[in-house]
Structures are given as structure tokens and as C-alpha cells.
Amino acid sequence: MSSFDHKQWQRRFSEDRGDKPASPARRRWAAGRVLLILAGALALFILLNISKGLYTEWLWFSSLDYGSVYTTILKTKVLIFFSAAIIFGLLFLGNLVLATRLAPKTETLWPWAIVSQLQRGLKWVFILGAVLLSLIFGLVAQGNWQVVLQFINGQPFGVTDPVFHNEVAFYVFSLPFWHFLQGWLLGALIVTLLGSAGVYLLSYSAQQLKFDRARPVLAHVGGLVMVILGLFAWSYWLGIWELVFSTRGVVFGPSYADIHAQLPAQWILLAVVVIFIGIILVSILRRNLRWPLYGIGGWIVAAIIVGGIFPGIIQRFQVEPNELALEKPYIEYNIQFTREAFGLDRAYEQSFPAEKAPNYQDIAQNEATINNIRLWDHRPLKDTYNQIQSIRLYYDFHDVDVDRYIIEDEYRQVMLSARELSAEKLAGQAQTWVNRRLQFTHGYGIALSPVNEVSSEGLPNLLVKDIPPVGDFNIEWPQIYFGEKTNDYVIVKTKTQEFDYPMGDENVYGHYQGEGGVNIGSFIHRLVYAWQFGDVNVLISGELTPESRVLYYRNISERVQHVAPFLKLDSDPYLVVMDGALFWIQDAYTTTDRYPYSEPLWGGLNYIRNSVKVVIDAYDGSMTFYITDPEDALIRTYQSIFPELFVPAEQMPEYLRTHWRYPEDMFNIQASVYQSYHMTDARVFYNQEDLWAVPREVYAGTEQAMEPYYVIMRLPDEEREEFLLMLPFTPVNKNNTIGWLAARCDGENYGKLLAYYFPKERLIYGPSQIENRIQQDTVITEQLALWGRGGSRVIRGNLLLIPLGKSNLYVEPVFLQADDGGLPELKRVIVAAGEQIAMEPTLKESIAAIFGAEAPPMEPEPPAPEEPGEPIAAEIAALIEEAQQHYDQAQQYLKAGDWANYGKELDALKAVLDQLAEFTGQEGE
């Protein structure tokens, strides 16, 4: 008994027990628990990270009162993700389960313990694989949330295509959705087929069985193949409508070969696939595997011959020898739809006489135009602003914008720029977290100057300058928390006073008074934002208060894009001064690459509308999305999706509406298309007989394409001047001017395009020809060369063509800058009119040098009567003296640039000459 007890004791409580290795099962269980814990921790971290991102996004959108926009997008993504993931999961797992049940089962040579373990392992492999693939297919589907929402909410364009007679909305909204659905289902079924085939392969190989063509297995695999083939047939059907985007012909869109060869080919291939499905069905019933191989071969041959060779033969041997005759209707469709897609069908086209040179009456009658010719170029002006108005090293002028204001009851074109904060320019020892995030939080004020005024030192005449801003505009809220350089987050309403502006040797501090931003007074908010920004200081800083707010997404373009990712943004947002505050206007576009027949540009874009203008408060970051083109089907679709995001343009303050500018990016795109699509005759278009190009100019010694420019001018047959964006054109490979395109910006005329055609029967100097004439002028070139040899850099600015009366005036500024990067100064203005060129210190002097050099009006010399009566002779003498006085006074006004009084004196001179004509007529009788 004692021996038994001793053995039992040794067996249960052996001293060596702890040294014995654990059993394999115990080690596997311990490793499994560790892996399970790690996997759970990883899953929890991922879940918390996603939740943090969703929560901070919701807080940000809610702070802008656009929470509904975020929830609409989020709900759509979640619904699509889970729907797609569940559908795929059920489809995939259901077919795998069916395959495991249909697979043959025989007694295996393997031990049952191994088989059971393999079955359990494979079960988990299948489940995990299905979950992973479901996540992938769910994410793929979720990425198409815009396609789904556009399909559900799509609005009609009111345009029908002339070949298939479908509404354009079908191609823009419906067809992309059907393509997405077909592609997603095809991918899901192919993966499912591969998974099911893998189960059968594993089962047969594991049991060392020969494939016996079991009808259940054939029915399962064949059924999946037939459904996949059905999706291919659907793809051929969708491909019929895709012919409106064909690139086979001479222009974009369906061609003769597409309609008469490719279209029948699509139907034939669809029928071939349907027949193939029938072959698969018969093969399953007959348990014959050869017929599907014949079907595959027949399909491939049909695809090559019918789908490829046949349309190519039609194109080569029927179309190319008779291309114009056969393609003419399709060229006309392309011209019509391209002009509609880019808004060129709205352009009002008319002739412009383009006489050799304007006369002094044109100068006198267009005083406002002359006084608003832009002399300052935005590049040297930005350098000048940065040198004379930055005030401190941490301020920066990022961009210079052109706009117009009523100043002293005159309509003036001005250039202005925001003085933004560049915290990265702070001294190295000042690059602290408190300085970057709490203290240096905003820019301050603007610089503003007329486009044509120059001081005696060659600098701009600033109407708004310095810190705090002083000048002709009252700016009560000059702080710029949101701008073009504000790329970092800041925290406001903290215990740390914010730097406002420098005042002599001291600084003025203050606190943010707005309601923008997200409150981070609570611990939870501080925690999630510390995690979001990867900055623990947000959580531990003692400077934050319950009222503290974090401002992020402060770059205005990034801010707008984050709210409305479906809009394309113009590259040049601009600043407006209104009611003592600063506002940004960001132009936004609705675009698509799915407009039928329309010729695509770079990136495939073939439709664009400037349908939205976003106004952003530079102080608190609040945004309003105004619809400026309610006829656009795309913006009406987005408005249906996000009803609380957009508001009508009529709700915009009237003052802001007076500062609408036609956006340059839009105009550039339209001008690029118009170079070809001003030709509306199919024959002329086919032959490219009248192709246009953008003129070349010399800027800073380098030749470049001219850029569109804003002007204030009076259009032909209009009563007053207005703000325009314009660009001249030349014939391709020629240098003479052929016309110009303008976009109106003021009032009810906003958005209207005007195209003026010059006479083709005579030479009208183009910009590059004017540039060559300037370079050939010895007086000008000698002066420029002298400056260049004196250690200065000569910058010839933008050459502007200014339509004036019935002719054109060319103006080009000349800047001087020290080679070491000194201050750019406007030193000369070159003016060209007809055959004459002048370069003087000011625009007025250059104009006077040209028009003042003309021969004065000939004084009348009436035939002397044989015996003139004394009263008549005295009156004639008095009128001659008065005419001379008016002429002399007119010349003085001309030199002074006083065009209004110059015109009045000319009118008075004409009246005197008329009286003289009457007297001479009386004496002749």
C-alpha cells in the first residue's frame, strides 16, 4: 500500500514534472490563445481607429452645418459595403458548401484522425477566405458610391442622341451603373467558380479519384459557367451603347464603320454567347466535355473575325476611300455635341473690322478702357508686394488676383493679394508647438492696387496697405484664418493669446471671436483629436480651455473638396472685400467624361459647367455653395442627392454677385476646344481648313503661349464698359491675329461668350509679330540692352491686345529688377498701334507719343473773296483763332491723358470747323 502511494505521489507530484516539455496539444493551445489575443487586439485597434476617423469627420461636418452631407455619403458607403459583402459571402460560401456536398466521398487510405483535422482546418480556411474576399468585394463596391447615387438621382439633360435616341442622362448616369454591376457580378462569379472548382479538385485528388463526369458536379460548375457567360452577353449588349464613345472614326463618337459593322458585330457576338450557353446546357445533360471546347473555339473565332476583322475591313476598304461622304453626319454630330458639352453653342459670333489703328477719337471715347489697361503683371507684382508689404518675415503673399471695384465713383480694375501667415518662416528657436498651434494662427489684411497706376519710383500705388490695413477700404475683420497657405491645424480660444499684428517694436495680441471649428474642450474630443493629428500635446497641454476650438482643413481648396469631393475646383480662388470682412470665392465645376459624341480633352473630360461658386469666410471658415447654372443636369443631380448643401445664386448677397469672375480654367478649356470647333461646317472641319491657335508672346525673355486676361472695356455696340476675360487667336502656324474670344462677367450678362472674327483678306498684326517689331525697334532694344548691361534684369511683361473702337491697341509693360533679386519696378510701357510703336515711362506718355505725332487737322483756308466784307472776314479770323485754341488745348489734354476733356475739345473744334465751312460756302455763293 505504501509502495502504491509512493508511486501515485511520484506520478502526480514528481519533482521533475516542471522540467518536462508540454505536450504538443498544450503548446498548440497556448500558441492559439496568443494568436487569438493578438488578432483580437489588432481588430480592436482597427475598429477604434476607424471609429475615431468617422467621429472626427462627423464633428467637422457638423461644425459647418453639413452633417447631412457626411451622413448621406457614409450611409451610402456602409449600405453598399455590407450589401456587397453579404451578397458575395453568401454566394461564395453557399457554392463552397454545395461543392463539398456534391463532391464524391469514399473511404480514404488516410487515418480518420488526419482527415478530421484536415476537414476542420479547411473549414476555417474557407470561412476566413470568404470573409477576406467579402471585405475586398465590399470595398470595391463601396468605391462606386457616386455611381450608385447618380444612378438613383440622375436628372435629364434634355438632349437626345441622334443615333440610338437615348437621353444623354442614360450615358452619364445609367450606363456607368450597369457597367459597375456587370463587372462586380462577373468578378464575384469568377472567384466563386474558381473556389468551387478548387473544392472539387481537392476532393478528387485527395481521394485519388478519376473525374467521373458526375452530373451533379457538372450541373454545378456548368451552371456557374452559364451565368458567367450570361454576364458576357450582357457586356456585349452594354457595348452597343458604348459605341457613342468610339474612337475609330475621324472624330470621337460613332462612325460609319461602328454603326454598319461594329453594331451588327455586337449583336452577332451576343448571339454566339447565347448559343454557347445552350451548348453548355446540352453538354451537362449529355455529360460531354468536348462540345464546350468547340463552343470556346467558335466564340474566339467569332470575336476575332466578326468583332475585329470585319469592322476593320469596312473601315479600310469602304470608309477611307469615301471618308468625308460617309462620315459627314457623324462629324456633324460630333461638332454639335462637343459645342454643347463645352458651352460653345452659347457663344455669340460676329465680325470685327480690325482697322489698321485706332484714332484719337477712339482714345477719347474709351477713357475708362484706357484707364484700366493692366500694366502690372501678377508675377513681378507678387514679388513687389512681398518686399514692400510683407512687413515681417513670417508673412507671405501667395498669389495676386484681378478684380474690379467702384472707387470714387469710377469702375476700376484692381489687383489684390492676401497677407497670409507662413509659420514655417519663423526663426528656428521659435518653431515651438505653442507658437505653431496656439499663437501664430492667422494672416492679416491685404494689399490692393490699381492695375495701371505707378508711383514715381516704379512701384504700385497701394489703395490698401500696411498693418493694420489702411486705405480706401474699411476692413474690420482683417484676420485670415482660412486661405491658400493655411495647411496646418491651429487651436484657438486658449489661454495663450494669439499674435494679431506687429505694432512698432511691440506686438498686438487677441483672441479668435468666431464660432468656426470643432470644440475640443472635453477630454474625449481632445483624446480623439490627439490621435487624429498624431499629436499628444493636444491631450496634455494645459493651455486649452473648455471653449477651445480646433481649426483644420483650413486650406480653402482642400476645405471645399472635402465637403464636395464630386466637384472639380478652379486653380485660382480669389479674395473679395465686403462689409469690412474678407471672403474667398472658389469656382467649382461639374464634369464628366461620359457625354456622347463630345470630343474629350486631357484626362478624358468632355463636358464641363461652372455650376457652383463657393463663398468661404476667411475669418471663420463658413462655406456656402451657390448654384450658378441651374440648367446643368449634373448639379441638379447632386442637388437631389444633397438637398441641404446647395442654395440658389439668388440668395447670394448682391454685392458679392458684382464680383463674379468668369473662371480662367473654364475659359482655357473652352478656348482650347474653340480653336477647332469654331468650324461648324462638316467639310471645313474635316479638312481642318480654319484651325486656330493661341498666340505666342515673350515674357521675361522666354517665348510662351498667351494667357487669358481680364480687361475693362466697352464692347462694340455697347453703351458702357464692362469686366471681361478675353484671349486672341491666330491661324495655326501663322502669326497674324484672326479673332478673339471673350467671356462677360457683369450683371445679367455673366457667362455669355462672345467671339469676334477679324477680316481674312488682309494682314492684322498678331502678338508675336508685335513682339518681333518691338525687338526690331532700335530705340527700344538699345535702352533694354543698356539696362541689361547695368546689372539689372529686364522683364518684359504680358503683351495685351486691347480692342478699341474698331481697331486694336497693343500694350506691354517693362519691368526692371536687380540681378540679385531686388524690387521689380515698372519702368516703361510699350504701346503699338498700326505701324507705330512707342516706349515711354507711362501709358499716357506712350499713347501721346503715338497719337500726338499725327498731323494736326488742317486749318481751313477759304478762297479769298475779291472784296471780302469786313464783318465776315473778322468772324472768319476769330473762328480760325478759336479752332487753333481748341486744337492746342486738345493736345495738352492728350499729353496729360485726360481723355474726356480731350474728346470735348475735339468736339468743339469740329463745331468751329463746321461754322467756318458755312462762312466759306456763303462767300462762294
Secondary structure, 3 states (H helix, E strand, C coil): CHHHHHHHHHHHHCCCHHHCCCCHHHHHHHHHHHHHHHHHHHHHHHHHHHHHHHHHHHHHHHHCCCHHHHHHHHHHHHHHHHHHHHHHHHHHHHHHHHHHHHCCCCCCCCCHHHHHHHHHHHHHHHHHHHHHHHHHHHHHHHCCHHHHHHHHHCCCCCCECCCCCCEHHHHHHHHHHHHHHHHHHHHHHHHHHHHHHHHHHHHHHHCCCCCCCCHHHHHHHHHHHHHHHHHHHHHHHHHHHHHHHCCCCCCCCCCHHHHHHHHHHHHHHHHHHHHHHHHHHHHHHHCCCHHHHHHHHHHHHHHHHHHHHHHHHHHHHHHHHHHHHHHHHHHHHHHHHHHHHCCHHHCEEEECCCECCCCHHHHHHCHHHHCCCCCCCHHHHHHHHHHHCCCCCCEEECCCEEEEEEECCEEEEEEEEEEEECHHHCCHHHCCHHHHHHHCCCEECEEEEECCCECCCCCECCCEECCCCEECCCCCECEECCECCCCCCEEECCCCCEEEEEECCEEEEECCCCCCCEECCCHHHHHHHHHHHCCCHHHHCCCCCCCCEEECCCEHHHHHHHHCCCCEECCCCEEEEECCEEEEEEEEEEEECCCCCCCCCHHHCCEEEEEEEEEEECCCCCEEEEECCCCCHHHHHHHHHCCCCEEEHHHCCHHHHCCCCCCHHHHHHHHHHHHHHCCCCHHHHHHCCCCEECCEEEECCEEEECCCEEEEECCCCCCCCEEEEEEEEEECCCCCCCEEEEEECCHHHCCCEEEEECCCCCCCCCHHHHHHHHHHCHHHHHHHHHHHHCCEEEEECCCEEEEECCEEEEEEEEEEEECCCCCCEEEEEEEEECCEEEEECCHHHHHHHHHCCCCCCCCCCCCCCCCCCHHHHHHHHHHHHHHHHHHHHHHHHHHHCCHHHHHHHHHHHHHHHHHHHHHHHHHHC
